[in-house]
Amino acid sequence: MYVCICNAIREDDLRRAALSSGGDAEATYATLGKRPNCGQCLGKAGQIIEQERALGAGQFTCEKVAI
């Protein structure tokens, strides 16, 4: 799924970048060589980044744990 249409950033790419970047969505985009254009994606991108970092740190959420 595309998170950012302007930059063609896919969710998988964003999740991988989240683990190598320590910043917010804009900083994570920069690790991909991109920067926000219209900005409509930043809220959702921020949520995905936070979720991926929590998963990477072993802090699982109900959204990712299959029951």
Secondary structure, DSSP 8 states (H G I E B T S, - for coil): -EEETTTTEEHHHHHHHHHH--S-HHHHHHHTT---SS-TTHHHHHHHHHHHHHHHTT---TTTS--
